[in-house]
C-alpha cells in the first residue's frame, strides 16, 4: 500500500493526514499522540474512526495540523482519518456516517 493523504478541516484548523501500513503509531506534528493531546477525550476523538472500523493497529498515521484550538485540531484530524478509512473501504462510510463526521 502506498501512503494515503487526506485533509480534514474544522473551524480554522487544518489537518493533513498521511496513512500507511504499520503498527498503530500516531504522530502529530512530530510528537506522539499522548504528548500532543494530553487529555483522554481528545485522544479518543482522534482514535474514534480507527476504533469504529477495527483498524487501531493496522496503520501508522503521520499528521501535520495547524490553526484553530486544540479541540478543533482533534476534530480536523478525526475527519481526515475518517475520509482515509472511507477511501480504503466503501463499507466504512456506513459505519462512520451516523457518527456525524
C-alpha positions in Angstrom: 0.0 0.0 0.0 1.2 3.5 -0.8 0.9 6.4 1.5 -2.6 7.7 1.5 -3.0 11.5 2.0 -6.2 13.2 3.2 -7.1 16.7 4.5 -9.6 17.5 7.3 -10.9 20.9 8.3 -12.8 22.0 11.4 -13.4 25.7 12.1 -9.9 27.2 11.4 -7.9 24.1 12.0 -6.5 22.2 9.0 -5.1 18.6 9.3 -3.1 16.8 6.7 -3.0 13.0 7.4 -0.6 10.5 5.9 -1.7 6.9 6.4 0.4 3.8 5.7 0.5 0.2 6.8 2.1 -0.2 10.3 1.6 -1.0 13.9 -0.9 1.7 15.0 1.5 4.6 15.8 0.0 8.1 15.5 2.4 11.1 15.3 1.1 14.6 15.3 3.5 17.5 14.4 6.4 15.2 15.2 5.1 14.3 18.6 3.4 11.2 19.9 -0.4 11.5 20.2 -0.1 11.2 24.0 2.3 14.1 24.1 0.4 16.3 21.7 -3.1 15.7 23.2 -2.8 15.3 26.9 -6.4 14.6 27.7 -8.1 11.2 27.1 -11.1 12.9 25.5 -9.0 14.4 22.6 -7.1 11.2 22.1 -10.4 9.4 21.9 -11.7 11.8 19.2 -8.6 11.2 17.1 -8.8 7.4 17.5 -12.6 7.1 17.0 -12.6 6.3 13.3 -9.9 3.7 13.8 -11.8 2.0 16.6 -15.1 2.0 14.8 -13.6 0.4 11.7 -11.4 -2.0 13.8 -8.1 -0.6 12.4 -6.4 0.5 15.6 -3.2 -1.5 15.0 -3.3 -1.6 11.2 -1.9 1.7 10.1 0.8 4.2 11.1 -0.5 7.8 10.8 1.5 11.0 10.5 -0.3 14.2 10.9 0.5 17.9 10.2 -2.0 20.1 11.8 -2.2 23.9 12.3 -4.6 26.7 13.1 -7.5 26.7 15.5 -7.7 25.5 19.0 -6.8 22.1 20.4 -10.3 20.7 20.1 -10.7 21.9 16.5 -7.4 20.3 15.7 -8.5 17.0 17.1 -11.8 17.1 15.2 -10.0 18.1 11.9 -7.7 15.1 12.4 -10.7 12.8 13.1 -12.3 14.0 9.8 -9.2 13.4 7.8 -8.8 9.9 9.2 -12.4 9.2 8.5 -12.0 10.2 4.9 -9.0 7.9 4.6 -10.9 5.0 6.1 -13.8 5.6 3.6 -11.3 5.6 0.6 -9.8 2.3 1.8 -13.1 0.6 2.1 -16.5 1.9 0.9 -18.3 -0.1 3.7 -16.6 2.1 6.3 -18.7 5.1 5.2 -21.9 3.4 6.5 -20.1 2.8 9.9 -18.7 6.3 10.2 -21.5 8.5 8.7 -24.1 8.0 11.5 -21.5 9.4 13.9 -21.8 12.9 12.3 -18.4 13.3 10.8 
